[in-house]
């Protein structure tokens, strides 16, 4: 494709308030994001700066004011830890300051990215760029488990690394170019609703017999098959749940009268095979139909008796809750859980596996309430204003943001920079809708 044609395609769908250079860089950044956070971050610097210019001041939006209040509390907490570092001698205070980079730049990005997501056409273009960018995730993941591909593959002296651990990470679970299966599952979960929207859009074009619709539908169908296979192979219960839940949400309320009963009927054997207390006759019959790899994973039978008490989510949450009670206002500092938890339990864990608890532990209860409250408010406002009854890509956008938020109840994939950037782009799009 010639350069003028490429630029013309990149300029398509640009919102009136977005500059051409920033819009092009924004789309390219979203496209390369799953493959390289470094390249995506460099490209996003342009829309980050351009999107902050010639606009009403940021404080005109109350949401931005609350983000800035959150940032101030985080900085105060880091400063307080600097002066009382002797209370946890094994904790490097520098982590409290470095941890701010997971949050503070994205409060700015939330505001600066909005000109590039201001209308439905722009969000559709960005959604399709994200779907296209997911292709390397699918290719490397399936190649890893089915063809024996392994790395690490790296360029620029290790500045960009695709881990591609042989046999998956953990072994037998698809991880692809991410370094862990749960992070891959999170990326596939947030991109899945957008791929479903592309499928519905292509099917409508094919139904209306528009030119070129046949091959587009075929390509998207192949991507859907590859993504379903990849989500299954991550062996992530969260990904499996998203794979099912997102379908009626993206399809829209008009389809629920027939789709929800069908889904319930299809999931009934899985429920009978998985849930405790089901009569043996029913459960044995269901387990003859449902693969053991599915029901054994859903009810944790495959790992029953192999997990130490300290490795369980409930143990991590209870220990974290007791620590939050000791320092409820400013917290213990970013990444302090990985230092303190082994001292209390004798087992290492990098985080609390719940974003609400992790924020309250690291930065204090006020920060946890502000961040979680704002994210929930954006979703609730979107529903109340009819986003789930809107065009298919707006429904998919809300669903992608919501599914990613839900994943943070039992894990924290946002600590991967690529998932973090994608999550803030989705939140910025939600704010554009609500305004």
C-alpha atoms as one frame of an Amber mdcrd trajectory, in Angstrom:
protein
   0.000   0.000   0.000   1.392   3.420  -0.969   2.120   6.016   1.705  -0.686
   8.417   0.608  -3.252   5.596   0.688  -2.017   4.457   4.106  -2.268   7.996
   5.498  -5.736   8.379   4.002  -6.875   5.187   5.707  -5.347   6.269   9.000
  -7.123   9.625   8.746 -10.528   7.962   8.267 -12.842   8.326  11.243 -10.810
  11.135  12.834 -12.917  13.185  15.267 -13.128  16.909  14.395 -11.208  17.995
  17.511  -8.339  15.530  17.001  -5.209  16.595  15.103  -4.123  14.437  12.161
  -0.663  13.499  13.474  -1.926  12.590  16.922  -4.772  10.533  15.433  -2.415
   8.531  13.222   0.000   7.895  16.083  -2.854   6.913  18.380  -4.144   4.237
  15.998  -0.661   2.879  15.293   0.079   2.768  19.028  -3.040   0.723  19.723
  -2.140  -1.624  16.864   1.412  -2.319  18.122   0.516  -2.230  21.818   0.225
  -5.991  22.522   3.473  -6.620  20.647   5.510  -3.830  22.258   4.721  -1.465
  25.106   7.908   0.459  24.230   6.913   1.287  20.649   3.322   1.972  21.682
   4.473   4.250  24.484   6.700   6.266  22.160   3.862   6.665  19.665   1.423
   7.669  22.421   3.635  10.571  23.453   2.350  12.500  20.410  -1.391  12.218
  21.215  -0.591  12.677  24.898   0.908  16.096  24.163  -1.328  17.086  21.266
  -4.456  15.981  23.096  -3.603  18.338  25.964  -3.417  21.441  23.778  -6.100
  23.949  22.753  -8.679  22.500  25.100 -10.725  23.637  28.047  -8.678  23.314
  31.276  -8.620  19.815  32.729 -10.279  20.940  35.958 -13.496  21.710  34.079
 -14.220  17.983  34.268 -14.972  16.852  37.829 -13.611  13.382  37.096 -10.170
  14.863  36.372 -10.311  16.778  39.661 -10.911  13.522  41.518  -8.030  11.855
  39.654  -5.772  14.721  40.722  -6.947  14.338  44.324  -6.081  10.647  44.076
  -2.644  11.511  42.699  -2.022  13.955  45.539  -2.907  11.328  48.146  -0.565
   8.846  46.474   2.313  11.323  46.523   1.649  12.232  50.159   1.678   8.535
  51.021   5.013   7.997  49.269   6.468  11.021  51.065   5.227   9.755  54.438
   6.853   6.375  53.837  10.141   8.101  53.086  10.187   9.547  56.603   9.202
   6.338  58.378  11.085   3.791  56.292  12.635   2.254  59.408   9.268   0.716
  60.319   9.662  -1.846  57.505  13.442  -2.178  57.114  13.231  -4.751  54.297
  11.122  -2.430  52.120  13.063  -0.196  49.665  11.341   3.204  49.832  12.202
   3.815  46.185   9.456   1.300  45.299   6.867   3.671  46.756   7.933   6.322
  44.259   8.453   4.042  41.259   5.025   2.539  41.882   3.428   5.921  41.178
   4.327   5.494  37.493   1.663   2.761  37.290  -0.938   5.451  37.989  -0.019
   9.132  37.735   0.798   9.283  33.974  -2.473   7.515  33.217  -4.561  10.061
  35.090  -3.187  12.554  32.570  -3.650  10.129  29.660  -7.292   9.633  30.644
  -7.871  13.313  29.839  -5.418  13.710  26.941  -6.687  10.705  24.951 -10.309
  11.808  24.934 -10.118  13.970  21.755  -9.160  10.784  19.865 -12.149   8.832
  21.235 -14.745  11.575  21.082 -17.308   9.870  18.836 -18.503   6.438  17.793
 -16.600   6.383  14.516 -13.302   7.060  16.296 -13.901   4.406  18.934 -14.777
   1.936  16.189 -11.477   2.620  14.390  -9.513   2.230  17.625 -11.389  -0.978
  18.469 -10.529  -2.469  15.066  -6.879  -1.450  15.503  -6.821  -3.294  18.821
  -8.417  -6.381  17.253  -5.847  -6.360  14.448  -3.044  -5.903  16.968  -4.184
  -9.029  18.812  -3.256 -11.246  15.839   0.393 -11.650  17.000  -0.909 -12.729
  20.421  -3.009 -15.446  18.800  -0.282 -16.540  16.368   2.478 -16.823  18.972
   0.215 -18.441  21.555  -1.119 -21.132  19.257   2.336 -21.629  17.753   3.735
 -22.027  21.249   1.417 -24.885  22.254   0.636 -26.510  18.907   3.890 -26.073
  16.971   6.456 -25.954  19.754   7.580 -22.370  19.165   9.650 -20.919  21.972
  11.888 -17.960  22.631  12.727 -15.577  24.022  12.630 -13.513  20.838  14.067
 -10.057  21.233  15.141  -7.012  19.253  17.013  -3.783  20.004  19.260  -5.477
  22.520  16.389  -6.744  24.635  14.331  -3.525  24.600  11.502  -5.594  23.095
  11.174  -9.177  24.326   8.610 -11.804  23.420   9.059 -14.368  26.182   7.356
 -17.286  24.423   8.346 -19.827  27.046   8.523 -23.370  25.737   5.312 -25.246
  26.499   3.606 -22.167  27.922   3.858 -20.399  31.254   2.809 -22.093  33.481
   3.563 -25.249  31.558   0.659 -26.336  29.387  -1.086 -22.936  29.492  -0.950
 -20.570  26.524   1.022 -17.394  27.258   2.441 -16.408  23.860   4.251 -13.101
  23.701   3.193 -12.224  27.256   5.173 -13.617  30.158   2.284 -15.380  31.946
  -0.952 -17.085  30.917  -3.188 -14.934  33.135  -1.901 -11.739  31.489  -2.524
 -13.227  28.055  -6.014 -14.185  29.201  -6.644 -10.606  30.334  -5.617  -9.214
  26.961  -7.768 -11.726  25.094 -10.666 -10.938  27.443 -10.560  -7.197  26.752
 -10.204  -7.681  22.988 -12.871 -10.413  22.741 -15.932  -8.084  22.888 -14.388
  -5.871  20.218 -13.801  -8.893  17.978 -17.439  -9.917  18.501 -18.503  -6.435
  17.391 -16.366  -6.798  14.265 -18.019 -10.170  13.596 -21.539  -8.735  13.934
 -20.615  -5.756  11.751 -19.131  -7.976   9.028 -22.105 -10.336   9.147 -24.479
  -7.410   8.620 -22.431  -6.224   5.656 -22.483  -9.740   4.177 -26.232 -10.017
   4.795 -26.729  -6.743   2.898 -24.508  -8.096   0.079 -22.061  -5.200   0.194
 -18.920  -5.399  -1.925 -15.995  -7.172  -0.275 -18.103  -8.341   2.654 -17.532
 -12.066   1.997 -13.791 -12.171   2.499 -13.994  -9.792   5.465 -16.469 -12.088
   7.189 -14.253 -15.107   6.495 -11.191 -13.406   7.994 -13.087 -12.359  11.119
 -14.546 -15.851  11.527 -11.027 -17.315  11.437  -9.946 -14.803  14.088 -12.924
 -15.734  16.252 -12.019 -19.436  16.059  -8.372 -18.660  16.865  -9.315 -16.420
  19.795 -11.762 -18.922  21.279  -9.102 -21.638  21.054  -6.520 -19.334  22.627
  -8.804 -18.319  25.503  -9.567 -21.969  26.230  -5.862 -22.861  26.145  -4.909
 -20.134  28.646  -6.727 -22.372  31.178  -7.987 -19.168  32.809 -11.397 -19.384
  34.443 -11.694 -15.615  34.139 -11.162 -15.804  30.371 -13.737 -18.581  30.064
 -16.270 -16.520  31.967 -15.648 -13.465  29.779 -15.920 -15.576  26.625 -19.502
 -16.504  27.555 -20.669 -13.352  29.354 -19.562 -10.928  26.642 -21.697 -12.546
  23.935 -25.158 -11.348  25.084 -23.796  -7.959  26.152 -22.303  -7.251  22.725
 -25.263  -8.766  20.884 -27.539  -6.325  22.706 -30.810  -6.526  24.656 -32.860
  -7.255  21.528 -31.251 -10.728  21.355 -31.611 -11.625  25.011 -35.094 -13.135
  24.721 -33.690 -16.072  22.749 -29.949 -15.947  23.473 -30.056 -16.110  27.284
 -32.197 -19.305  27.382 -29.882 -20.917  24.816 -26.791 -19.989  26.833 -28.389
 -21.266  30.030 -29.230 -24.552  28.320 -25.715 -24.902  26.928 -24.120 -24.155
  30.309 -26.394 -26.465  32.301 -24.186 -29.590  31.800 -21.120 -27.554  32.861
 -22.894 -26.404  36.020 -24.045 -29.935  36.856 -20.533 -31.297  36.315 -18.885
 -28.579  38.381 -21.050 -27.541  41.317 -20.961 -29.416  44.645 -24.110 -31.005
  46.025 -25.429 -32.196  42.665 -26.879 -35.742  42.838 -24.342 -38.305  41.688
 -26.499 -39.613  38.869 -26.843 -36.146  37.308 -23.244 -35.198  37.962 -21.784
 -38.395  36.509 -23.922 -37.985  33.393 -22.811 -34.371  32.983 -19.165 -35.281
  33.491 -19.466 -37.857  30.741 -20.264 -34.979  28.379 -18.132 -32.113  29.759
 -14.334 -32.632  29.493 -12.589 -33.148  32.813 -10.147 -30.378  31.941 -13.072
 -27.930  32.104 -15.070 -29.012  35.175 -11.898 -29.963  37.051 -10.495 -26.489
  36.462 -13.727 -24.673  37.300 -14.139 -26.305  40.708 -10.373 -26.423  41.308
 -10.449 -30.223  41.518  -7.322 -30.414  39.354  -5.336 -28.543  41.993  -7.179
 -29.623  45.137  -4.737 -30.590  47.850  -1.763 -29.066  46.024  -2.195 -25.468
  47.199  -0.732 -24.227  50.456  -3.013 -22.185  52.675  -0.814 -19.098  52.208
  -1.213 -19.307  48.425  -5.013 -19.102  48.498  -6.729 -15.850  47.531  -8.777
 -15.804  50.723  -5.615 -16.008  52.834  -3.964 -13.193  50.917  -7.064 -11.019
  51.288  -7.447 -11.666  55.005  -3.781 -10.879  55.722  -3.993  -7.751  53.561
  -7.170  -6.635  55.364  -5.451  -6.876  58.731  -2.515  -4.853  57.389  -4.871
  -2.225  55.924  -6.395  -1.832  59.389  -2.923  -0.987  60.722  -2.372   1.793
  58.158  -5.760   2.724  56.722  -5.078   6.270  55.498  -1.857   6.264  53.469
  -1.051   2.572  53.157   2.193   0.643  53.167   3.567   1.695  49.783   3.559
   0.285  46.263   4.767  -3.336  46.037   5.082  -3.548  49.844   2.826  -6.609
  49.855   5.577  -8.686  48.229   7.865  -7.762  51.152   5.467  -7.960  54.090
   3.389 -11.007  53.120   6.332 -13.456  53.275   7.187 -12.085  56.730   3.662
 -12.894  57.931   3.058 -16.206  56.124   6.407 -17.519  54.885   5.236 -17.536
  51.246   5.925 -14.907  48.572   3.219 -13.244  46.495   3.717 -10.185  44.331
   0.303  -8.614  44.960  -3.061  -9.178  46.645  -4.955 -10.457  43.564  -7.702
  -7.859  44.074  -7.371  -4.284  42.855  -9.538  -2.755  45.611  -7.550  -4.448
  48.370  -4.246  -3.736  46.625  -4.965  -0.019  46.300  -6.091   0.253  49.921
  -3.034  -1.704  51.066  -0.537   0.250  48.972  -1.993   3.776  49.096  -4.711
   3.780  51.753  -8.477   3.382  51.862  -9.279   6.871  50.452  -7.294   6.114
  47.281  -8.911   2.693  46.938 -12.397   4.169  47.267 -11.659   6.971  44.787
 -10.173   4.765  42.041 -12.674   1.921  42.292 -15.560   4.337  42.776 -14.680
   6.365  39.670 -14.326   3.273  37.485 -17.667   1.921  38.698 -19.312   5.322
  38.188 -18.119   5.471  34.563 -19.645   2.064  33.883 -22.916   2.789  35.683
 -23.253   6.138  33.925 -22.673   4.442  30.572 -25.476   1.965  31.265 -27.852
   4.664  32.490 -27.206   6.748  29.382 -27.938   3.818  27.066 -24.504   2.655
  25.971 -25.621  -0.988  25.994 -28.521  -0.062  23.724 -26.288   1.906  21.343
 -24.381   0.834  18.203 -22.603  -2.503  18.358 -19.107  -1.068  18.806 -20.248
   1.123  21.695 -21.791  -1.933  23.358 -18.545  -3.791  22.791 -16.495  -0.884
  24.157 -18.475  -0.835  27.409 -18.273  -4.624  27.658 -14.502  -4.683  27.088
 -13.944  -2.084  29.815 -16.326  -3.870  32.178 -14.826  -7.319  31.598 -11.335
  -5.981  32.293 -12.590  -4.316  35.474 -14.218  -7.557  36.631 -10.961  -9.486
  36.123  -9.397  -7.247  38.759 -11.581  -8.812  41.450  -9.373 -11.932  41.501
  -6.196 -10.780  39.742  -4.368  -7.555  38.827  -3.387  -7.751  35.139  -3.096
  -3.961  35.031   0.448  -4.326  36.370   1.353  -5.406  32.849   1.988  -2.133
  31.038   0.191  -3.203  27.851  -2.999  -4.175  29.657  -2.741  -1.011  31.751
  -2.521   1.264  28.696  -5.417  -0.519  26.993  -7.517  -0.236  30.136  -7.059
   3.526  30.379  -7.895   3.951  26.699 -11.141   2.057  27.320 -11.927   4.229
  30.358 -11.246   7.406  28.369 -13.691   6.180  25.744 -16.319   5.597  28.433
 -15.887   9.175  29.634 -16.342  10.477  26.100 -19.642   8.631  25.852 -20.894
   9.869  29.232 -20.103  13.469  28.331
